[in-house]
Amino acid sequence: MPKGADLHSHLSGAVFAEEYLQWAAEDGYCLEHQSLRLIAPEQCSRNSSLLPAARVVQDGKLYGQVLDQWSTRDVSGGGHAGHDDFFEAFAGFSALSRQPSRQGSMVAAVANRAAAQSIRYLELMITVNGDPVRTLSRTIPWTGSLEAAHSALLARGMPSLVSEGRQQLEALSRATQKTLGCGSASAQPGCSVTVRFLQQTRRNQQPQDVFAQFVYAFELAHASEQVAGINLVGPEDHPLSLRDYTLQMHMLGWLRQRYPAVPIALHAGELTLNLAPPEQLAFHIREAVEIAGARRIGHGVAISFERHAAQLMTLMARLRVLVELCLTSNEVILGVKETDHPLLDYKAANVPTALASDDEGVLRTDLTEQFLLAVRRYRLDYRALKRLARNSLEYSFLPGPSLWESDAYQARITACRSLQPISSACKGYLASSAKARQQWQLELELHQFEQQALP
Ligand SMILES: [Zn+2]
């Protein structure tokens, strides 16, 4: 089924361990015996006790152990074990996934997988220049004044990091196209997938580091067409994330006034009572919406623990704040599934939703499986699935006005009422809106799908 977009996908977590291992072998990486963490090639020759990745890809038992370590496939029962196993998996391959030289391969692999699932647009979360921005943040005095910190960052090297980041993303786009062979006779399916990025800020750090990353993210999104918006990531239950939650929302609210054109999506309410006390579960989603001005909420699992939850959902429905539902992720990392998951609550409250994969490689899933789970667990019918697919583009951060008069999807804008043949007025409209172009293509795909699959 044509699925539109995957709006919640972390690039490094979307790559499968098998792919990382293959590239590690090709590039001369090795692994630590105990932790099975990757070690960069230049350090491998200095220590003969390290395990060459090239050997791992020829040894079935070792290979399986690395897959266990770099994913959550051996987690049973979810809950807290899944949470820790998930975050530890990233340490296994981060020596490689952080290398700009392999990011073209990473995006290409994810785009090919998207094309195979009839996904036409991806908003991939990525951290550009994480370390340099953190280093920069340490050079400015932190008094707690956002105004002063913002000015100091812009005066002290932030602009050059922004232009460097913009160039990195342009180079990444070119590397992806080259890996996929786009424009050649041997173009891979991923060439048909449009990719934009959301610059990540890690929430589990000190305020001055978080603020510097926020400023960088807004600046980068403002400067680069490749960056569609920003997101806040990392464990929401980390002691620093919990301590500074409200402060971080105020930082975003403050920056939103200065960069009103940059859209914000936030992980919020990705919590259970195993991870945080009830007082913490009572306000995260509300503050993300009311203070930070998030246009999309990632997960929103703890909605029923929020103070005045019904009123909050009514507000989200009125403001049209979309919730990105990540069913497999919530099951593995939080241990929340079936009727414990609020999918049907959001549906009943008319809060817009879309399905998303979160970290398809680490979680060993894909977007198609999320559609399957929605049908099996919640009995969603085809109309409901189609609405989820349409929402994924309607609520994407692609620029331009919508193809639709509203997200009830009753009527397209007047110029584009007829799907076939397309009017010249509609062609003009599509030329002016990247979002409407993707939506138009989805409508053509759905039409064709319904002719073939639902005669
Ligand atoms: Zn996520």
Residues whose N, C-alpha, C, O or C-beta is under 5 A from the ligand:
A	BS01	ZN	D358
